[in-house]
Amino acid sequence: MEKIFSKKNPDQLLHIIVRDEDFKPGRTNIVPDEHFIQCALLNLDAGTTFKPHKHLWKENKSSVIAQESWIVIKGRVKAILYDVDDTIICEPILNAGDASFTLFGGHNYEILDDNSKILEYKTGPYQGQELDKEFINQTN
C-alpha cells in the first residue's frame, strides 16, 4: 500500500494506492478513520460469515469534501494525482485488482486499455459538477 503525502503540507495524506498484492489474510483498513470515505481489504476463507445486521442513520453536522476511489476490475488506468497546490505529485499505473483513493488534492485518470472496467466510489450525495468539483488548470 502506497500512501502519498503532500509536498506542500508533509503531514497531509492526499492519496492511497492499493495493489492486489496488498491483500493479507483477514481485514486491513485502508483509509484512516477520520476520513469520509472508508474502505477495508477483505481476504477471507470459504465459510467465513458475519452476524446479520443493518446500518444506522448517523447525524452529520460537519462539512464534507468529496473523497473518491477507483477500483480497477479489468484493464489498466493511469492515475494522475495532484498535490494541494495543483502540481502533479505522481502518475501510478493501476492494473486489475488495484485501487486509488483521493482524500485531498486533485486527480485525473487516463484509460489505457479498451473495455476497461472500473468501480468508482465517492462521498455522496452527488449534486452535480458545479457543487462537487473545481477544475485544475492542465498546464501544471
C-alpha positions in Angstrom: 0.0 0.0 0.0 1.4 3.4 -1.0 0.5 6.5 1.0 1.1 9.7 -0.9 1.6 12.8 1.2 1.6 16.4 0.2 4.9 18.0 -0.7 3.5 21.4 0.5 2.0 20.0 3.7 4.1 16.9 4.5 1.7 15.7 7.3 -1.3 15.7 5.0 -2.2 12.4 3.4 -3.6 13.0 -0.1 -3.8 9.7 -1.9 -3.6 6.0 -1.3 -2.7 3.4 -3.9 -3.6 -0.2 -3.1 -2.3 -3.1 -5.1 -3.7 -6.6 -5.5 -0.7 -8.0 -3.5 -1.6 -5.8 -0.5 -4.4 -8.3 0.4 -3.3 -10.2 3.5 -5.4 -12.7 5.4 -8.3 -11.1 7.3 -9.2 -7.5 7.3 -6.9 -4.5 6.7 -8.3 -1.0 7.0 -7.1 1.2 4.2 -8.3 4.8 4.9 -7.7 6.3 8.4 -10.9 6.6 10.4 -11.1 10.4 10.3 -11.8 10.5 6.6 -15.3 10.4 5.0 -14.6 7.5 2.6 -13.9 4.2 4.3 -12.6 1.0 2.8 -11.0 -2.2 4.0 -9.3 -5.1 2.3 -11.0 -8.4 3.0 -9.2 -11.6 2.3 -11.4 -14.3 3.7 -11.7 -18.1 3.5 -14.8 -20.1 2.5 -17.3 -20.4 5.4 -16.4 -17.1 6.9 -19.7 -15.4 7.9 -20.8 -12.4 10.0 -23.8 -11.6 12.2 -26.7 -10.4 10.1 -27.0 -6.6 10.6 -28.2 -3.3 9.2 -26.7 0.1 9.4 -27.9 3.0 11.5 -28.5 6.6 10.3 -25.9 8.9 11.8 -26.5 12.7 12.2 -23.7 14.6 10.5 -23.3 18.2 11.3 -19.9 18.7 9.7 -18.9 19.9 6.2 -17.7 17.2 3.9 -15.4 17.0 1.0 -16.0 14.6 -1.9 -13.4 11.8 -1.4 -13.2 9.3 -4.3 -11.9 5.8 -5.0 -11.4 4.0 -8.3 -11.1 0.2 -8.2 -9.9 -1.4 -11.5 -11.7 -4.6 -12.3 -10.3 -5.1 -15.8 -7.8 -3.1 -17.9 -5.2 -0.5 -16.9 -5.6 3.1 -15.8 -3.0 5.9 -15.4 -3.9 7.9 -12.3 -2.6 11.5 -12.4 -2.5 12.6 -8.8 -2.2 16.3 -7.7 -0.9 18.0 -4.6 -2.9 20.6 -2.8 -1.2 23.3 -4.9 -2.4 21.7 -8.1 1.0 20.3 -9.2 1.3 16.7 -10.3 2.7 14.6 -7.4 2.8 11.2 -9.2 1.3 9.1 -12.0 0.9 5.5 -11.0 -0.5 2.8 -13.4 -3.4 0.9 -11.9 -3.9 -2.7 -13.0 -6.8 -5.0 -12.5 -7.1 -5.5 -8.7 -5.6 -2.1 -7.9 -7.3 0.9 -6.4 -6.7 4.6 -5.8 -8.2 6.7 -3.0 -8.1 10.5 -3.2 -8.7 12.2 0.2 -7.4 15.6 -0.7 -5.6 17.2 -3.7 -6.8 16.5 -7.2 -6.8 13.7 -9.7 -7.4 12.7 -13.3 -7.5 9.3 -14.9 -6.4 8.1 -18.4 -7.8 4.8 -19.5 -5.0 2.8 -21.2 -7.0 -0.3 -22.4 -10.2 -0.7 -24.3 -13.1 -2.2 -22.4 -11.6 -1.2 -19.0 -14.0 -1.8 -16.1 -13.7 0.4 -13.0 -15.8 0.8 -9.9 -16.0 4.4 -8.7 -16.9 5.2 -5.1 -17.2 8.7 -3.6 -18.7 10.7 -0.7 -22.3 11.4 -1.5 -24.8 12.6 -2.3 -23.6 13.7 -5.7 -25.2 17.0 -6.6 -23.6 17.7 -10.0 -20.3 19.1 -11.1 -20.9 22.7 -10.1 -21.3 21.7 -6.4 -18.7 18.9 -6.4 -15.7 19.9 -8.5 -13.2 22.7 -9.2 -11.3 22.0 -12.4 -7.4 22.2 -12.3 -5.5 24.1 -15.0 -3.9 21.3 -17.0 -0.8 23.3 -17.9 0.7 22.4 -14.5 
